[in-house]
């Protein structure tokens, strides 16, 4: 694997790492199996791409993608908390609806961004040399997201959100609405996933309606790999592990492709990786 290939894998790991942080919030903190992310990732890319084509500032398009993702999470939260639809089904319904919504937003299945100004062309215009320009920008973005998320999860609202997934009965006994916490967590989760979609779209140079297929599996793989490799002793360690897990996952995919594995086999590889890392603690315990 040459340097350029390694840098590309690292960049992809960082871009999708924000998505993995979103999955971490729903899957680990809320204990909510949210499949909305398969639709909110392309939603972010679709909103960002459509606005970029219209000449909107690329940084403003990221904010719009975050807002769109938050609305998608709010819909899932409403279905679950108000209409009492099961968490898994709530996510599936929103994800299915988002496919049509994404097509409406884009007006077609694919929007190319060749020649359009993106946040990556912005930093390139500042004189940062290739191939470090994209990598530097993604590092800055994911560090900012991680620090903000860590700070939020260590506030009183953040502690209530974390406790909602751990012990909802205790939270209700303290007079805190678990429904409100679920709604907040799903909005935050899908906002991050949608931000990741917007970044990935600008990074790849296109937005596609099918780019979210398998997002939840990739996100879970990143979370699980991070937990096995780094651990989850604290929120700061856990979020760092998620980012490292995303990078390791992307490197695994890149190495597999480099070794000649067909692209059609990547879903199988992802499933095998998740199975391996899920069973690692049990294997270690059995060996001891």
C-alpha positions as CSV (number, residue, x, y, z in Angstrom):
1,X,0.0,0.0,0.0
2,X,1.6,3.3,-1.1
3,X,1.4,6.6,0.7
4,X,-1.4,8.1,-1.4
5,X,-3.5,5.0,-0.8
6,X,-2.9,5.1,2.9
7,X,-3.8,8.9,3.1
8,X,-7.0,8.2,1.1
9,X,-8.0,5.5,3.6
10,X,-7.3,7.8,6.5
11,X,-9.3,10.6,5.0
12,X,-12.3,8.2,4.4
13,X,-12.0,6.9,8.0
14,X,-12.1,10.5,9.3
15,X,-15.0,11.6,7.1
16,X,-17.1,8.5,8.0
17,X,-15.9,8.8,11.6
18,X,-18.4,11.6,12.2
19,X,-21.1,9.2,11.0
20,X,-19.8,6.6,13.4
21,X,-20.1,9.1,16.3
22,X,-23.7,9.5,15.3
23,X,-24.3,5.8,15.4
24,X,-22.5,5.6,18.8
25,X,-25.0,8.0,20.2
26,X,-28.0,6.0,19.1
27,X,-26.6,2.5,19.5
28,X,-24.5,2.8,22.7
29,X,-25.8,5.8,24.6
30,X,-29.5,5.6,23.8
31,X,-29.5,1.8,23.3
32,X,-31.7,2.6,20.3
33,X,-31.4,0.5,17.1
34,X,-31.8,3.4,14.6
35,X,-31.8,2.5,10.9
36,X,-32.6,6.1,10.0
37,X,-28.9,6.6,9.4
38,X,-29.0,4.7,6.1
39,X,-31.2,7.5,4.8
40,X,-29.9,10.5,6.7
41,X,-26.3,10.1,5.4
42,X,-27.4,10.5,1.7
43,X,-29.8,13.2,2.9
44,X,-26.9,15.3,4.1
45,X,-25.0,14.7,0.8
46,X,-28.2,15.6,-1.2
47,X,-28.9,18.8,0.6
48,X,-25.3,19.9,0.4
49,X,-24.9,19.0,-3.3
50,X,-28.1,20.7,-4.3
51,X,-27.2,23.9,-2.5
52,X,-23.6,23.8,-3.9
53,X,-25.0,23.6,-7.5
54,X,-27.2,26.6,-6.6
55,X,-24.0,28.6,-5.7
56,X,-24.4,28.5,-1.9
57,X,-21.3,28.8,0.3
58,X,-20.0,25.3,1.0
59,X,-19.8,25.9,4.8
60,X,-23.5,27.0,4.8
61,X,-24.4,23.8,3.0
62,X,-22.9,21.8,5.9
63,X,-25.1,23.7,8.3
64,X,-28.2,23.0,6.2
65,X,-27.2,19.3,6.1
66,X,-27.0,19.2,9.9
67,X,-30.5,20.7,10.1
68,X,-31.9,18.3,7.6
69,X,-30.4,15.3,9.5
70,X,-31.8,16.6,12.8
71,X,-35.3,16.8,11.2
72,X,-34.9,13.2,10.1
73,X,-34.0,12.1,13.6
74,X,-36.9,14.1,15.0
75,X,-39.3,12.1,12.7
76,X,-38.0,8.8,14.0
77,X,-38.2,10.1,17.6
78,X,-41.8,11.2,17.0
79,X,-42.8,7.9,15.6
80,X,-41.3,6.1,18.6
81,X,-42.1,8.4,21.5
82,X,-45.5,9.8,20.4
83,X,-47.0,7.1,18.1
84,X,-45.4,4.3,20.2
85,X,-43.9,2.5,17.1
86,X,-41.1,0.1,17.9
87,X,-37.6,1.7,17.6
88,X,-36.4,-0.6,14.8
89,X,-39.6,-0.1,12.8
90,X,-39.5,3.7,13.4
91,X,-36.1,3.8,11.9
92,X,-37.0,1.6,9.0
93,X,-40.1,3.8,8.2
94,X,-38.1,7.0,8.2
95,X,-35.2,5.4,6.2
96,X,-37.7,4.2,3.6
97,X,-39.3,7.7,3.4
98,X,-36.0,9.4,3.1
99,X,-35.2,7.5,-0.2
100,X,-38.0,9.4,-1.9
101,X,-37.2,12.6,-0.1
102,X,-33.6,12.4,-1.2
103,X,-34.7,11.9,-4.8
104,X,-36.9,14.9,-4.5
105,X,-34.1,17.1,-3.0
106,X,-31.6,16.1,-5.7
107,X,-34.1,16.0,-8.6
108,X,-32.2,13.0,-10.0
109,X,-30.4,10.0,-8.6
110,X,-26.9,11.6,-8.8
111,X,-25.5,15.1,-8.6
112,X,-21.8,15.6,-9.8
113,X,-19.9,18.4,-8.1
114,X,-17.0,18.6,-10.6
115,X,-16.0,22.3,-10.9
116,X,-18.1,23.4,-7.9
117,X,-16.5,25.1,-4.9
118,X,-16.4,22.9,-1.8
119,X,-14.7,23.1,1.6
120,X,-11.9,21.1,0.1
121,X,-11.3,23.4,-2.8
122,X,-11.4,26.3,-0.2
123,X,-8.5,24.9,1.8
124,X,-6.6,24.0,-1.4
125,X,-7.0,27.6,-2.4
126,X,-5.3,28.7,0.8
127,X,-2.1,27.1,-0.4
128,X,-2.1,23.9,1.6
129,X,-0.2,21.4,-0.5
130,X,-1.6,18.1,-1.9
131,X,-2.0,15.4,-0.5
132,X,-2.2,17.0,3.0
133,X,-4.9,19.6,2.3
134,X,-7.9,17.3,2.5
135,X,-6.4,15.3,5.5
136,X,-5.7,18.5,7.4
137,X,-9.3,19.8,6.9
138,X,-10.9,16.5,8.0
139,X,-8.7,16.3,11.1
140,X,-9.8,19.8,12.1
141,X,-13.4,19.0,11.5
142,X,-13.5,15.7,13.4
143,X,-11.5,17.1,16.3
144,X,-13.9,20.0,16.6
145,X,-16.9,17.6,16.5
146,X,-15.4,15.3,19.1
147,X,-14.5,18.1,21.5
148,X,-18.0,19.6,21.2
149,X,-19.7,16.2,21.6
150,X,-17.5,15.3,24.6
151,X,-18.3,18.6,26.3
152,X,-22.0,18.2,25.7
153,X,-22.1,14.6,27.0
154,X,-20.5,15.8,30.2
155,X,-23.1,18.5,30.9
156,X,-26.3,17.8,33.0
157,X,-28.3,17.3,29.8
158,X,-25.6,15.0,28.5
159,X,-25.6,12.9,31.7
160,X,-29.4,12.7,31.5
161,X,-29.1,11.5,27.9
162,X,-26.5,8.8,28.9
163,X,-28.7,7.7,31.8
164,X,-31.7,7.4,29.6
165,X,-30.1,4.5,27.7
166,X,-28.6,2.9,30.9
167,X,-31.5,3.2,33.3
168,X,-34.7,4.9,32.0
169,X,-36.6,4.0,35.2
170,X,-34.2,6.0,37.3
171,X,-34.5,9.0,34.9
172,X,-38.3,8.9,35.1
173,X,-38.2,8.8,38.9
174,X,-36.1,12.0,38.8
175,X,-38.8,13.8,36.8
176,X,-36.9,13.8,33.5
177,X,-38.8,12.9,30.4
178,X,-37.2,9.9,28.7
179,X,-39.1,10.7,25.5
180,X,-37.5,14.1,25.4
181,X,-34.1,12.6,25.9
182,X,-34.7,10.0,23.1
183,X,-35.8,12.8,20.8
184,X,-32.7,14.9,21.6
185,X,-30.4,11.9,21.1
186,X,-31.9,10.9,17.8
187,X,-31.7,14.5,16.5
188,X,-28.1,14.8,17.6
189,X,-27.2,11.3,16.1
190,X,-28.7,12.0,12.7
191,X,-27.4,15.5,12.6
192,X,-23.9,14.1,12.8
193,X,-24.6,11.3,10.3
194,X,-26.0,13.9,7.9
195,X,-22.9,16.2,8.4
196,X,-20.8,13.2,7.6
197,X,-22.8,12.6,4.4
198,X,-22.3,16.2,3.3
199,X,-18.5,15.9,3.9
200,X,-18.3,12.6,2.1
201,X,-20.3,14.1,-0.8
202,X,-18.0,17.1,-1.1
203,X,-14.9,14.9,-0.7
204,X,-16.0,12.4,-3.4
205,X,-17.2,15.0,-5.7
206,X,-20.8,13.7,-6.1
207,X,-24.0,12.9,-4.1
208,X,-25.8,9.7,-4.9
209,X,-29.2,8.5,-3.6
210,X,-27.8,5.0,-2.9
211,X,-24.6,6.1,-1.0
212,X,-26.2,5.4,2.4
213,X,-26.7,1.6,1.8
214,X,-24.9,-0.2,4.6
215,X,-24.2,2.9,6.7
216,X,-25.6,1.4,9.9
217,X,-23.4,-1.7,9.5
218,X,-20.3,0.3,8.8
219,X,-21.1,2.6,11.8
220,X,-21.6,-0.4,14.1
221,X,-18.4,-2.0,12.9
222,X,-16.5,1.3,13.7
223,X,-18.1,1.4,17.2
224,X,-17.4,-2.2,18.0
225,X,-13.8,-2.1,16.7
226,X,-13.1,1.0,18.7
227,X,-14.5,-0.6,21.9
228,X,-12.3,-3.7,21.5
229,X,-9.1,-1.8,20.6
230,X,-9.4,1.3,22.8
231,X,-12.2,0.5,25.3
232,X,-15.0,2.7,26.7
233,X,-13.7,3.7,30.2
234,X,-15.0,7.2,29.7
235,X,-16.8,9.3,27.1
236,X,-13.6,10.9,25.9
237,X,-12.0,7.4,25.5
238,X,-15.1,6.0,23.9
239,X,-15.5,8.7,21.3
240,X,-11.8,8.5,20.5
241,X,-12.2,4.7,20.1
242,X,-15.1,5.2,17.6
243,X,-12.9,7.5,15.4
244,X,-10.0,5.0,15.5
245,X,-12.4,2.2,14.8
246,X,-13.7,4.0,11.7
247,X,-10.1,4.5,10.5
248,X,-9.2,0.9,11.1
249,X,-12.4,-0.2,9.4
250,X,-11.6,1.8,6.3
251,X,-8.0,0.6,6.3
252,X,-9.3,-3.0,6.4
253,X,-11.5,-2.3,3.4
254,X,-8.6,-0.7,1.5
255,X,-6.3,-3.6,2.3
256,X,-8.9,-6.1,1.1
257,X,-9.3,-4.3,-2.2
258,X,-5.6,-4.0,-2.5
259,X,-5.3,-7.8,-2.1
260,X,-7.7,-8.3,-5.0
261,X,-11.0,-8.8,-3.2
262,X,-14.0,-7.8,-5.4
263,X,-16.0,-4.8,-4.4
264,X,-19.1,-6.9,-4.3
265,X,-17.6,-8.9,-1.4
266,X,-17.1,-5.9,0.9
267,X,-20.5,-6.4,2.6
268,X,-19.4,-9.9,3.5
269,X,-16.1,-8.6,4.8
270,X,-17.8,-6.1,6.9
271,X,-20.1,-8.7,8.5
272,X,-17.0,-11.0,9.2
273,X,-15.2,-8.1,10.8
274,X,-18.1,-7.3,13.1
275,X,-18.5,-10.9,14.0
276,X,-14.8,-11.2,14.8
277,X,-14.7,-8.1,17.0
278,X,-18.0,-8.9,18.7
279,X,-16.7,-12.4,19.7
280,X,-13.2,-11.2,20.7
281,X,-14.1,-10.5,24.4
282,X,-15.7,-14.0,24.7
283,X,-12.7,-15.7,23.0
284,X,-10.3,-13.9,25.4
285,X,-12.4,-14.9,28.4
286,X,-12.5,-18.5,27.3
287,X,-8.7,-18.6,26.7
288,X,-8.1,-17.2,30.2
